Amino acid sequence: MGHSERAHALLSASGSKRWMNCPPSPRLEEQFPESKSEDAILGTFAHELAEHLLRGNLTTELKPSIYKKKLIEFQKNPLYSQSMLEYIEQYKTIVGEKYLTLKKDCKDAFILLEQELNYSSWAQDGSGTADVVLISEGVIEIVDLKYGQGVPVSAVGNPQMRLYALGAINEYSMLYDFDKVRMTIIQPRLDSVSEDEITVQELLEWGETEVKPVAALAFAGEGEYKSGDHCQFCRAKAVCRKRAEDNLEMARYEFQNPNILTHDEIAVILEQADALQKWAKDIQEYALDQAENHGVKFPGWKLVEGRSNRKYTDKEAVATKLKEEGYSTEVIYQPQEIWGITDMEKKIGKKLFADYLKDLVIKPAGKATLAKESDPRPELSSVASAVKDFDDDILS
């Protein structure tokens, strides 16, 4: 079965951050159809390519001829690029190293790819598909590929990885006595590898004390709604009342003059501003879809034609006509333009791009922006701070 054809359990591992923070959300989401963004489609394709590379290189399941034939099919897909192959190769290398390390300590260690794991002992009908499961005496290792390039995802305390681990213990504890679980999240496009380790006893306690009670609420559609960054992939995020109430809480501030707000108040507003912008965008996208595709009318609003730019119906016919009128090619055609950095890197691959062009590419300093103190980027000195330091040096 293709990755895109798999059905997701109500209490899926991939959605666990959401339902463990907001238990009623899975039942609320059932009212809304699933949809896939372009990023999600690209990620699915990358996972399928990754599975193929791992099966062809770390297992004996595929004959070389079949492996090569299938790889050619992947390369013909418009979603494929040389840079994608290089990113997946990095992922394959890390998985291979982990597998060989376990093999040294346990010759009977084995690897499972795209393994469906059942953790329904802790969450009713709970199941999920792990990218890689490594099984050996004493150790289970779960490895997850994330192809997105938004923000690094930590494996530390990650509920998705822990649920996979519970499923692996449930499935394979008859074969081996497991003492500990290792969990790794690999994001090759961000050069990010995050790892965590937990004892089996600690994991089982987490399953009993934290997962079981929340999962029972989630399956029943009970518990309290809670908004937060876990709302990002919720299908009900645009119309969720709790999310709306939390975002509209900012209306208690009177924005007559930002100078009358205290620094503490501004800090609170900054904390919520990003979430508020995302919420407003989700509302706009939902309303447009309902109006355009389902005939819904919102009081005071109407569906109109947006702005558009003129375009040629036939570029070759335009060129032919102008040549007939005596215009030169310099007038008709613009000079060839080099591909942008992102497109060029995709075409020739990240490694060759760096080898050939590393001295011809610069990255200017980014424009200053505010971020939370937990952000890993180093803090910049403000102009006012620099002036104060300069004055202090003069006076001292």
C-alpha positions in Angstrom: 0.0 0.0 0.0 1.3 3.5 -0.9 2.0 5.9 1.9 -0.7 8.3 0.8 -3.4 5.5 0.8 -3.0 4.6 4.5 -5.8 5.2 6.9 -5.0 7.0 10.1 -6.2 5.7 13.4 -8.4 8.1 15.5 -5.7 8.2 18.1 -2.8 8.1 15.7 0.8 8.5 16.8 1.5 11.3 14.3 -1.4 13.3 15.8 -0.6 12.4 19.4 0.8 15.9 20.3 -2.6 17.3 19.4 -4.9 14.8 21.1 -2.7 14.6 24.3 -2.9 18.4 24.6 -6.5 18.7 23.4 -8.4 15.4 24.1 -11.7 16.3 22.4 -10.0 17.3 19.1 -10.0 13.9 17.3 -13.8 13.6 17.5 -14.2 17.3 16.4 -11.9 16.7 13.5 -14.1 13.8 12.2 -16.6 16.5 11.0 -14.0 17.8 8.5 -12.5 16.1 5.4 -8.8 15.4 5.2 -6.8 17.5 2.7 -3.1 17.5 1.7 -0.9 20.5 1.1 1.8 20.5 -1.5 4.4 20.1 1.3 2.6 17.1 2.6 2.5 15.5 -0.9 6.2 16.2 -1.3 6.9 14.7 2.1 4.9 11.5 1.3 6.9 11.1 -1.9 10.2 11.6 0.0 9.2 8.9 2.5 8.4 6.5 -0.4 11.8 7.2 -1.9 13.5 6.7 1.5 11.7 3.4 2.0 12.9 2.2 -1.4 16.5 3.2 -0.7 16.5 1.4 2.6 14.9 -1.7 1.3 17.4 -1.8 -1.6 20.5 -1.2 0.6 19.8 -2.5 4.1 17.7 -5.5 3.3 17.8 -8.4 0.9 14.1 -7.9 -0.1 14.8 -6.4 -3.6 16.9 -7.8 -6.4 19.3 -5.2 -7.8 17.5 -5.1 -11.2 14.2 -4.4 -9.5 15.7 -1.8 -7.2 17.3 0.0 -10.2 14.1 -0.1 -12.2 12.0 1.3 -9.4 14.6 4.0 -8.7 14.3 5.1 -12.4 10.5 5.4 -11.9 11.1 7.6 -8.9 13.5 9.8 -10.9 10.8 10.4 -13.6 8.4 11.8 -11.1 8.1 15.7 -11.2 8.6 15.8 -7.4 12.0 14.1 -7.6 15.2 16.2 -7.6 18.9 15.5 -7.2 18.9 17.4 -3.9 16.1 15.2 -2.6 18.1 12.1 -3.4 21.1 13.5 -1.5 19.0 14.4 1.5 17.5 10.8 1.6 21.0 9.4 1.1 22.0 11.2 4.3 19.0 9.7 6.1 19.9 6.2 4.7 23.5 6.6 5.9 22.4 7.4 9.5 20.0 4.5 9.6 22.6 2.2 8.2 25.1 3.2 10.8 22.7 2.6 13.6 21.7 -0.8 12.2 25.3 -1.9 11.9 26.1 -0.8 15.4 23.3 -2.9 16.8 24.5 -5.8 14.6 27.9 -5.7 16.2 26.4 -6.2 19.7 23.6 -8.6 18.6 24.0 -10.7 15.5 20.3 -11.4 15.5 19.3 -7.7 15.3 16.9 -6.9 12.5 15.4 -3.9 10.8 11.7 -3.3 10.1 10.6 -0.6 7.5 7.3 1.1 7.5 6.1 -1.1 10.3 2.6 -0.8 11.6 2.6 -0.8 15.4 -0.3 -1.3 17.7 -0.4 0.4 21.1 -4.1 -0.1 21.7 -3.3 -1.4 25.2 -2.7 2.2 26.1 -5.0 4.1 23.6 -8.1 2.4 22.2 -7.6 1.3 18.6 -4.3 3.2 18.7 -1.8 2.4 15.9 0.7 4.1 13.7 3.4 3.3 11.1 7.0 3.8 12.1 9.5 4.6 9.4 12.2 2.4 10.9 12.3 0.0 13.9 15.5 -1.6 14.9 15.2 -4.6 17.2 18.0 -6.2 19.2 18.6 -7.9 22.5 17.9 -5.3 25.2 17.4 -2.3 22.8 14.6 -1.0 20.6 15.4 1.9 18.4 12.8 4.0 16.5 14.0 6.3 13.7 11.7 8.8 12.1 12.3 10.8 8.9 10.8 14.3 8.7 11.3 15.9 5.3 9.9 19.3 6.2 12.1 22.4 6.7 10.0 24.4 9.0 11.5 24.1 12.5 13.6 21.3 14.0 11.5 18.7 15.8 12.9 17.3 19.1 12.9 13.6 19.9 13.1 14.4 23.6 9.8 13.4 25.3 8.2 13.2 21.8 4.8 11.4 22.2 4.8 10.2 18.6 8.1 8.4 19.0 7.1 7.0 22.5 3.9 5.6 21.2 5.8 3.8 18.4 8.1 2.4 21.1 5.1 1.2 23.1 3.8 -0.5 20.0 7.2 -2.2 19.3 7.3 -3.4 22.9 3.8 -4.8 22.6 4.8 -6.6 19.4 8.3 -7.9 20.0 8.7 -8.4 23.8 8.1 -12.1 23.2 11.4 -12.3 21.2 13.7 -10.2 23.4 14.0 -8.7 26.8 14.2 -5.0 26.3 15.8 -2.7 28.8 15.8 0.6 27.0 14.4 2.5 24.0 16.3 4.9 21.7 14.4 7.4 19.5 15.9 9.5 16.7 14.3 12.1 14.5 16.2 13.0 11.3 15.5 16.2 9.4 18.0 16.2 6.6 16.9 19.5 5.0 17.6 21.2 8.3 20.8 19.2 9.1 19.0 18.2 12.3 19.3 14.9 14.1 17.6 14.7 17.5 17.9 11.7 19.9 16.4 10.6 23.1 16.7 7.5 25.3 14.4 6.1 28.0 14.2 2.9 30.0 11.4 0.5 29.2 10.2 0.8 32.7 10.0 4.6 32.4 8.2 4.3 29.1 5.6 1.8 30.4 4.9 4.1 33.4 4.4 7.0 30.9 2.0 4.9 29.0 0.0 4.0 32.1 -0.1 7.3 33.9 -0.1 9.9 31.0 -1.3 8.2 27.9 -4.1 5.9 29.2 -6.3 8.5 31.0 -5.9 11.1 28.2 -6.5 8.6 25.5 -9.8 7.4 27.2 -11.0 11.0 27.1 -9.9 11.6 23.5 -11.6 8.4 22.3 -14.8 9.4 24.0 -14.5 13.0 22.7 -14.4 14.3 26.2 -12.1 16.5 28.2 -11.2 20.2 27.8 -10.3 21.9 24.6 -6.9 23.6 24.6 -5.3 25.8 21.9 -1.6 26.1 21.2 1.0 25.2 18.6 -0.5 21.7 18.4 -3.4 23.3 16.5 -1.3 23.6 13.4 -2.4 20.5 11.6 -5.9 20.2 13.2 -8.6 19.9 10.6 -11.0 22.0 12.8 -8.5 24.8 13.5 -10.3 27.4 11.4 -13.6 27.1 13.2 -12.6 25.9 16.7 -14.3 28.0 19.3 -11.7 27.5 22.0 -8.9 28.7 19.6 -11.1 31.7 18.7 -11.7 32.6 22.3 -8.1 32.4 23.2 -7.0 34.6 20.3 -9.7 37.1 20.8 -8.6 37.5 24.4 -6.1 40.1 23.1 -9.1 42.4 22.5 -8.9 43.4 26.2 -6.0 45.6 25.2 -6.9 49.1 24.0 -4.5 49.9 21.2 -5.0 53.7 21.4 -1.2 54.3 21.7 1.4 51.6 22.0 3.5 53.9 24.2 1.0 53.6 27.0 1.4 49.9 27.2 3.9 48.5 29.7 6.8 46.4 28.5 5.2 43.4 30.2 1.9 44.0 28.3 3.8 44.3 25.0 5.6 41.0 25.8 2.2 39.3 26.3 1.0 40.7 23.0 4.1 39.5 21.1 3.6 36.1 22.6 0.1 35.9 21.1 0.6 37.9 17.9 2.1 35.1 15.8 -0.7 32.7 16.8 -3.3 35.4 16.1 -1.9 35.9 12.6 -2.0 32.2 11.9 -5.5 31.9 13.2 -6.7 34.8 11.0 -5.1 33.2 7.9 -6.8 29.9 8.7 -10.2 31.6 9.0 -9.7 33.4 5.7 -8.7 30.2 3.8 -11.6 28.3 5.3 -14.1 31.0 4.5 -12.9 31.3 0.9 -13.1 27.5 0.4 -16.6 27.4 1.8 -17.8 30.4 -0.3 -16.1 29.3 -3.5 -16.6 25.5 -3.4 -19.7 25.0 -1.2 -21.8 28.1 -1.9 -21.7 29.4 1.7 -22.6 33.1 2.2 -21.1 35.0 5.2 -23.1 38.0 6.3 -21.6 41.2 4.9 -19.2 39.4 2.6 -19.4 38.3 -1.0 -17.3 36.3 -3.4 -15.7 38.5 -6.1 -13.0 38.1 -8.7 -9.6 39.0 -7.4 -6.8 40.9 -9.1 -5.0 39.2 -11.9 -2.1 40.0 -14.3 -2.3 40.0 -18.1 -0.7 37.1 -19.8 -0.1 35.9 -23.4 -2.4 33.3 -24.8 0.4 32.0 -27.1 4.0 33.2 -26.6 5.2 31.7 -29.9 2.4 33.5 -31.8 3.4 36.8 -30.1 7.0 36.4 -31.2 6.0 35.4 -34.8 3.7 38.4 -35.1 6.4 40.9 -33.9 9.0 39.4 -36.2 6.6 39.9 -39.1 6.3 43.5 -38.1 10.1 43.9 -38.3 11.1 43.8 -34.6 14.5 42.3 -33.7 15.0 39.3 -31.3 16.6 41.7 -28.8 13.2 43.5 -28.5 11.1 40.3 -28.4 13.2 38.1 -26.1 14.8 38.9 -22.7 18.3 37.6 -22.1 18.6 34.2 -20.5 18.4 34.3 -16.7 20.3 31.9 -14.4 18.2 29.7 -12.1 17.8 30.9 -8.6 19.8 29.3 -5.8 17.0 26.9 -4.5 16.2 25.7 -8.0 19.8 25.4 -9.0 20.6 23.3 -5.9 17.7 21.0 -6.7 18.9 20.5 -10.3 22.6 19.7 -9.6 22.4 18.5 -6.1 23.4 20.0 -2.7 26.9 18.5 -2.7 27.9 19.6 -6.3 26.3 23.0 -5.7 28.6 23.5 -2.7 31.7 22.1 -4.5 31.3 24.3 -7.5 29.7 27.5 -6.2 30.5 27.8 -2.5 32.8 30.8 -3.3 30.1 32.4 -5.5 27.2 32.4 -3.0 26.8 34.7 0.0 24.2 34.9 2.7 23.7 38.5 3.8 22.8 39.2 7.4 19.0 38.8 7.9 16.8 41.6 8.9 16.5 41.9 12.7 13.4 40.3 14.1 12.0 39.5 17.6 12.0 35.9 18.7 11.4 34.1 22.0 14.3 33.7 24.3 14.2 29.9 23.7 15.1 30.5 20.1 18.6 29.0 19.4 19.8 32.0 17.3 22.3 34.3 19.1 20.9 37.6 20.4 21.8 40.8 18.5 22.8 44.1 20.1 20.4 46.9 19.4 21.6 50.3 18.1 20.5 51.9 21.4 22.5 49.3 23.3 25.6 49.8 21.2 25.4 53.6 21.7 25.0 53.1 25.4 28.1 50.8 25.5 30.0 53.4 23.5 29.1 56.2 25.9 30.0 54.0 28.9 33.4 53.3 27.4 34.0 57.0 27.0 33.0 57.8 30.5 35.0 55.0 32.1 
